[in-house]
Amino acid sequence: MTTKSLMAGPKLTTALPGPNAKRIIAGDDQYISPSYTRSYPLVAKRGRGIVIEDVDGNEFYDFSAGIAVTSTGHCHPEVVSAIQKQAAELIHMSGTDFYYESMVKLAERLSKIAPMPGPHRIYYGNSGAEAVECALKLARYHTKRQQVIAFLGAFHGRTMGALSLTASKPQQKRGFSPMVPGVTHIRYPDVYRGCSGGPQEAEAFALGCARYIEEKLFKTILAPEEVAAIFVEPVQGEGGYVVAPPVFMKELRRICDQHGILLVVDEVQSGMGRTGKWFAVEHSGVHPDIVCMAKGIASGMPLGVTMSKAEIMDWIPGSHASTFGGNPVCIAAALATLDVIEKEGLLRNSQEVGDHMRKRMADWPRKHKLVGDVRGLGLMIGVEIVKDQKTREHGSIERDRIVELAFERGVLLLGCGPSTVRIAPGLVVTKEEADVAVDVLEESIAELEANPKA
């Protein structure tokens, strides 16, 4: 790392992992499920803003935000205060059987920022996967149809219904079949890999991905009147931070309107201001029928929300519920999160800092032979690593090593897709902090290019 970066950012005082971290990792190896994926040996102890301190006193810049969760940064004082106040008053009574005023209050707030016209109805769960499970059940219930369409590269969660929609990595499904039936996957418009021409060719490719539904599926294996919903991420998260062109989203909306199909947008990772708007779908101007959200909605507390047009959420009591969903402590955190995002102008900050970072990285495909593409919206940025820029062969091993090298320099990043580095700091990040992370990432790429065995 450069002297400038050391002075401005992370502070590393031990070898990584340090002695305390090694002890805890050994216990983890003994007791914790081996199904968890760990990218590098970070053992977190405390966090403030974008800084994470580990159990040995090392300080890192967190540009993963706990997988795009800590939207207002780690332990924002207003969020912490809201959690503490609510925990001292009422922790649980179950919104499934009783009433909370805060459930209504949060629903009203979400309705005001919804990406489609109201009125709306809200269902509370505990996670993104639960939000997707709810949407899947609701779509089938409301339409009285069984089939759904999803996309290759999609990640919608790991519970069985959500997993059936997921098509990101084979390991996520390996050993769990049979899946929930009635799901058909088609190609997502990954413009970088789908075409090598200019904007017009890219638009044509994206349109073709959407029109495949009518031109192929509906003429061969799917009767349109039996399709309940199309599930889509406006920006694929786990799939590689791939942005769907607006023309693609608009064509999906047209197809849904034509055939009475519900358009469900999974904004679990891309929502709550991450792309510079409350929801990524807003960049396309498309109005969905159902929105799934979680992650950044409560700055680290477990909360999932399924929001639909009011007339769609027409099921009767007992059709679907959750004991802990809409927990008052989690809702207090969500209300505080919304307040912070609005008061501190974090939508604007997300857009401005994200633009600043992408501008700095725009020439990386020309400067660095390992970089195939830099893409994203707001603070949802992907840097695709390739073995060869001409063939665009995935550089999965190289990507993983780059993430490790960044960790060794004190910046926390994660991978996504086959070979993409994801950049997703808290929305409170400053341009100065972003510059440190960009410097570290570029140094890590350059080191691997100079020494492939690094």
C-alpha positions in Angstrom: 0.0 0.0 0.0 1.2 3.5 -0.6 2.2 5.8 2.2 -0.7 8.1 1.4 -3.2 5.2 1.7 -1.6 4.0 5.0 -2.0 7.5 6.5 -5.5 8.0 5.2 -7.1 4.7 5.9 -6.7 1.2 7.4 -4.5 0.6 10.4 -2.9 -2.9 10.6 -0.8 -3.7 13.6 -0.5 -7.5 13.5 0.0 -10.2 10.9 -3.3 -11.4 9.4 -4.9 -13.2 11.0 -3.7 -12.1 14.4 -3.4 -14.4 17.4 -6.9 -13.8 18.8 -8.4 -14.2 15.3 -6.5 -17.5 14.9 -8.0 -18.8 18.2 -11.5 -17.9 17.2 -11.2 -19.3 13.7 -10.0 -22.6 15.3 -13.2 -22.7 17.4 -15.3 -21.9 14.3 -13.7 -24.8 12.5 -14.8 -27.1 15.3 -18.3 -25.9 16.0 -19.8 -23.9 13.1 -21.6 -25.3 10.1 -19.0 -25.8 7.2 -21.6 -24.5 4.8 -20.7 -20.9 5.4 -18.4 -19.3 2.8 -15.5 -17.2 4.2 -13.4 -15.1 1.8 -10.6 -14.3 4.2 -9.9 -14.6 8.0 -11.5 -11.5 9.3 -12.9 -11.8 12.9 -14.9 -8.6 13.5 -15.2 -7.1 16.9 -16.7 -3.6 16.5 -17.6 -1.2 13.7 -18.2 2.5 13.2 -19.1 4.1 9.9 -17.1 2.2 7.2 -14.4 1.1 9.7 -14.3 -2.5 11.1 -12.0 -3.4 14.0 -11.0 -7.0 14.4 -10.3 -8.9 17.7 -6.6 -8.0 17.4 -7.1 -4.3 17.1 -6.6 -4.1 13.3 -8.8 -1.5 11.6 -10.2 -2.1 8.1 -12.2 -0.1 5.6 -15.3 -2.1 5.0 -16.4 -1.9 1.3 -18.7 -4.9 1.6 -21.0 -3.4 4.3 -21.8 -6.9 5.5 -23.0 -7.9 2.0 -24.7 -4.5 1.3 -26.5 -4.5 4.7 -25.1 -1.7 6.8 -26.6 1.0 4.7 -26.0 3.8 7.2 -22.6 2.5 8.1 -21.7 0.4 11.1 -23.5 1.3 14.4 -24.9 4.7 13.3 -25.7 6.5 16.5 -29.3 7.2 15.6 -29.9 3.5 14.6 -28.2 2.3 17.8 -30.3 4.7 19.9 -33.5 3.6 18.3 -32.6 -0.1 18.9 -31.7 0.6 22.6 -34.9 2.6 23.2 -37.2 0.0 21.7 -35.4 -3.0 23.4 -36.0 -1.4 26.8 -39.7 -0.9 26.0 -40.9 -4.0 24.1 -38.9 -6.7 22.2 -41.6 -9.1 21.0 -45.3 -9.8 21.0 -45.7 -11.3 17.5 -47.2 -9.1 14.8 -48.8 -12.3 13.4 -51.3 -12.4 16.3 -51.3 -8.9 17.7 -50.8 -5.3 16.6 -47.8 -3.0 16.7 -48.2 0.7 15.9 -44.7 0.7 14.4 -45.7 -1.9 11.8 -48.2 0.6 10.4 -45.8 3.5 10.7 -43.0 1.7 8.7 -45.6 0.5 6.1 -46.7 4.1 5.7 -43.1 5.3 5.2 -42.3 2.5 2.7 -45.5 3.2 0.8 -44.3 6.8 0.3 -41.1 5.7 -1.4 -42.5 2.7 -3.3 -41.4 2.4 -6.9 -45.0 1.9 -8.1 -48.3 3.8 -7.5 -50.3 3.0 -4.4 -52.2 2.0 -2.5 -49.8 -0.7 -1.2 -49.8 -3.5 1.3 -46.8 -4.8 3.3 -45.7 -8.2 4.6 -42.9 -8.5 7.2 -40.5 -11.3 7.4 -36.9 -11.7 8.6 -34.7 -11.8 5.5 -34.5 -11.4 1.8 -35.2 -15.1 1.2 -38.4 -14.8 3.3 -39.4 -11.8 1.3 -39.0 -13.8 -1.9 -40.8 -16.8 -0.5 -43.7 -14.5 0.3 -43.7 -13.0 -3.2 -43.7 -16.5 -4.8 -46.6 -17.7 -2.7 -48.5 -14.4 -3.1 -48.1 -14.5 -6.9 -49.4 -18.0 -7.2 -52.2 -17.3 -4.7 -53.4 -14.1 -6.4 -53.2 -15.2 -10.0 -54.2 -18.8 -9.4 -51.3 -19.8 -11.8 -48.4 -22.1 -11.1 -45.5 -21.2 -13.4 -42.9 -18.6 -12.8 -40.0 -17.3 -14.9 -36.6 -16.3 -13.4 -33.1 -15.6 -14.8 -29.8 -17.4 -15.1 -27.3 -15.7 -12.7 -30.1 -14.8 -10.3 -29.8 -15.1 -6.5 -33.1 -15.0 -4.6 -32.1 -16.9 -1.4 -31.5 -20.3 -0.1 -34.9 -21.4 1.4 -36.5 -24.0 -0.9 -38.8 -21.6 -2.9 -36.3 -18.9 -3.2 -33.6 -21.5 -4.0 -35.7 -22.8 -6.8 -35.6 -19.3 -8.3 -31.9 -19.0 -7.7 -29.6 -19.8 -10.6 -26.2 -18.4 -9.5 -23.9 -21.3 -8.6 -24.4 -25.0 -8.8 -23.2 -25.6 -5.2 -26.2 -23.6 -4.0 -28.5 -26.3 -5.3 -26.2 -29.3 -5.2 -27.7 -32.1 -3.0 -31.1 -30.4 -2.4 -33.2 -31.6 -5.3 -36.0 -31.8 -6.2 -36.6 -28.1 -6.3 -40.1 -26.5 -6.1 -41.6 -27.2 -9.6 -42.8 -24.7 -12.1 -39.7 -22.5 -12.5 -38.2 -21.7 -15.9 -34.8 -19.9 -16.2 -33.7 -17.8 -19.1 -30.8 -15.6 -20.0 -30.3 -12.3 -18.2 -29.0 -9.4 -20.4 -25.4 -9.5 -19.4 -24.4 -6.9 -22.1 -20.7 -7.2 -21.4 -20.7 -10.9 -22.3 -23.6 -11.0 -24.7 -22.3 -8.6 -27.3 -19.1 -6.9 -28.4 -20.6 -3.9 -30.3 -21.8 -0.5 -29.3 -24.9 0.8 -27.5 -27.3 -0.2 -30.4 -26.1 -3.8 -30.4 -26.3 -3.9 -26.6 -29.8 -2.7 -26.7 -30.8 -5.2 -29.3 -29.2 -8.0 -27.2 -31.1 -6.9 -24.1 -34.4 -6.7 -26.0 -33.7 -10.2 -27.4 -33.3 -11.6 -23.9 -36.7 -10.3 -22.9 -38.5 -11.2 -26.2 -37.3 -14.8 -25.9 -40.1 -15.2 -23.4 -42.8 -14.5 -26.0 -40.9 -15.7 -29.1 -39.7 -19.0 -27.7 -41.1 -20.0 -24.2 -44.7 -19.1 -24.9 -44.5 -20.9 -28.3 -42.9 -24.1 -27.0 -43.0 -25.0 -23.3 -45.0 -22.4 -21.3 -48.6 -21.4 -21.8 -48.6 -17.6 -20.9 -52.0 -18.0 -19.1 -50.3 -20.3 -16.6 -47.4 -18.0 -15.7 -48.0 -16.2 -12.4 -44.9 -14.0 -12.3 -41.5 -13.0 -13.7 -38.9 -12.6 -10.9 -36.0 -10.3 -11.8 -33.2 -8.4 -10.1 -32.9 -4.9 -11.7 -29.2 -5.3 -10.8 -28.1 -8.9 -10.3 -26.2 -9.1 -7.0 -24.6 -12.5 -6.5 -24.8 -12.9 -10.3 -22.0 -10.4 -10.7 -23.4 -6.8 -10.2 -24.9 -6.9 -13.7 -27.1 -4.0 -14.5 -30.3 -4.7 -16.6 -30.6 -2.1 -19.4 -33.8 0.0 -19.0 -35.1 -1.3 -22.4 -35.0 -4.8 -20.9 -37.1 -3.9 -17.9 -39.6 -2.0 -20.0 -40.0 -5.0 -22.3 -40.6 -7.3 -19.3 -43.3 -4.9 -18.1 -44.9 -4.9 -21.5 -44.9 -8.7 -21.6 -46.4 -8.9 -18.1 -49.2 -6.4 -19.0 -49.9 -8.3 -22.2 -50.4 -11.6 -20.5 -51.7 -10.8 -17.0 -48.4 -11.8 -15.4 -47.0 -10.1 -12.2 -43.6 -8.4 -12.4 -41.7 -9.1 -9.2 -38.5 -7.1 -8.6 -36.0 -8.5 -6.1 -34.4 -5.4 -4.5 -33.0 -7.2 -1.6 -29.4 -6.1 -2.4 -30.1 -3.2 -4.8 -32.8 -1.4 -2.8 -32.8 1.2 0.0 -30.6 3.7 -1.7 -27.7 1.6 -2.8 -27.9 2.6 -6.5 -28.6 6.3 -5.8 -32.4 5.9 -5.8 -34.5 4.1 -3.2 -34.9 1.2 -5.6 -32.8 0.2 -8.6 -35.9 -0.4 -10.8 -36.5 3.4 -10.7 -33.6 3.9 -13.0 -35.7 2.2 -15.7 -39.0 4.0 -15.1 -40.8 0.7 -14.8 -43.4 0.1 -12.1 -43.3 -3.4 -10.6 -46.3 -5.2 -9.1 -44.3 -6.7 -6.1 -41.1 -5.6 -4.5 -38.9 -7.7 -2.3 -36.5 -5.9 0.1 -34.2 -6.6 3.1 -30.5 -6.2 3.7 -30.1 -2.4 3.9 -33.6 -1.6 5.2 -32.6 -1.9 8.9 -28.9 -1.3 8.8 -28.0 -4.7 10.1 -31.1 -5.9 12.0 -33.0 -8.8 10.4 -36.0 -7.6 8.5 -37.5 -8.6 5.2 -40.3 -6.8 3.4 -42.6 -7.8 0.6 -44.6 -4.9 -0.8 -47.2 -5.2 -3.4 -50.0 -3.2 -5.0 -52.9 -3.4 -2.5 -55.2 -5.4 -4.8 -52.6 -8.1 -5.2 -52.1 -8.9 -1.5 -55.6 -10.4 -1.3 -55.0 -13.5 0.7 -57.0 -14.3 3.8 -55.8 -14.7 7.4 -53.7 -17.8 7.8 -52.4 -17.9 4.3 -49.0 -16.7 5.3 -47.4 -15.4 8.4 -44.2 -15.1 10.5 -43.7 -15.2 14.3 -40.7 -12.8 14.3 -41.3 -10.9 11.1 -41.8 -7.2 11.8 -40.2 -7.5 15.2 -40.5 -4.1 17.0 -36.7 -3.7 17.5 -36.0 -4.4 13.8 -38.8 -2.0 12.8 -37.3 0.7 15.1 -34.0 0.2 13.3 -35.6 0.5 9.9 -37.4 3.7 10.8 -34.2 5.2 12.1 -32.4 4.0 8.9 -35.0 5.8 6.7 -34.6 8.9 8.8 -30.8 8.9 8.4 -30.9 8.2 4.7 -33.2 11.2 4.2 -31.7 13.6 6.7 -28.1 13.0 5.6 -28.8 13.0 1.9 -27.5 9.5 1.4 -29.3 8.9 -1.8 -27.4 11.8 -3.3 -24.2 10.7 -1.6 -24.5 7.2 -3.0 -24.9 8.5 -6.5 -22.1 11.1 -6.2 -19.5 8.8 -4.5 -20.4 6.0 -6.8 -20.0 8.2 -9.9 -16.6 9.4 -8.5 -15.4 5.8 -8.1 -16.5 4.6 -11.5 -14.9 7.6 -13.1 -11.6 6.8 -11.4 -11.9 3.2 -12.6 -13.3 3.8 -16.1 -9.9 3.3 -17.8 -9.0 0.2 -15.9 -9.9 -2.2 -18.8 -7.3 -0.3 -20.9 -4.7 0.0 -18.1 -5.0 -3.5 -16.6 -5.0 -6.7 -18.5 -7.0 -8.5 -15.8 -9.9 -6.0 -15.8 -12.6 -6.8 -18.3 -15.3 -4.4 -17.2 -16.3 -1.8 -14.6 -20.1 -1.4 -14.2 -22.7 -0.5 -11.7 -25.1 2.1 -10.3 -24.5 4.3 -7.3 -22.6 2.3 -4.7 -23.2 -1.0 -6.3 -20.1 -1.4 -8.4 -18.6 -4.5 -10.0 -15.1 -4.9 -11.4 -15.0 -8.0 -13.6 -11.7 -9.9 -13.6 -10.8 -11.8 -16.7 -7.9 -14.1 -17.8 -8.0 -12.7 -21.3 -9.7 -9.5 -22.4 -10.4 -10.8 -25.9 -11.9 -14.1 -24.9 -13.4 -12.6 -21.7 -12.6 -15.9 -19.9 -13.5 -15.6 -16.3 -10.6 -14.9 -13.9 -12.2 -16.6 -10.9 -8.9 -17.6 -9.2 -7.4 -14.2 -10.0 -10.5 -12.4 -8.5 -10.3 -14.3 -5.3 -6.6 -13.5 -5.0 -7.2 -9.8 -5.6 -9.8 -9.8 -2.8 -7.3 -11.5 -0.5 -4.6 -8.9 -1.4 -7.0 -6.1 -0.7 -7.7 -7.7 2.7 -4.0 -7.8 3.4 -3.9 -4.1 2.7 -6.8 -3.4 5.1 -9.8 -3.1 2.7 -12.7 -5.5 2.9 -14.2 -6.5 -0.5 -16.2 -9.5 -1.6 -16.6 -11.4 -4.9 -19.8 -12.0 -6.8 -20.6 -13.8 -10.0 -18.0 -16.0 -11.6 -15.2 -13.4 -11.4 -16.4 -10.0 -10.3 -15.1 -7.9 -7.3 -18.1 -6.3 -5.7 -17.8 -2.8 -4.2 -20.7 -2.0 -1.8 -19.7 0.3 1.1 -22.2 1.9 3.5 -24.0 4.8 1.9 -22.2 7.2 4.4 -18.8 6.6 2.6 -16.9 9.8 1.6 -15.0 10.4 -1.6 -11.8 10.4 0.4 -12.5 7.0 1.9 -13.5 5.7 -1.5 -10.2 6.9 -3.0 -8.3 4.8 -0.4 -10.3 1.7 -1.4 -9.9 2.4 -5.1 -6.1 2.8 -4.6 -5.9 -0.4 -2.7 -7.9 -2.4 -5.2 -5.8 -1.1 -8.1 -2.6 -1.8 -6.2 -3.9 -5.4 -5.6 -4.7 -5.9 -9.3 -1.3 -4.4 -10.4 0.6 -6.7 -7.9 -1.1 -9.8 -9.3 -0.5 -8.7 -12.9 3.2 -8.1 -12.1 3.5 -11.4 -10.1 0.8 -13.9 -11.0 2.0 -16.1 -8.1 1.6 -13.3 -5.6 
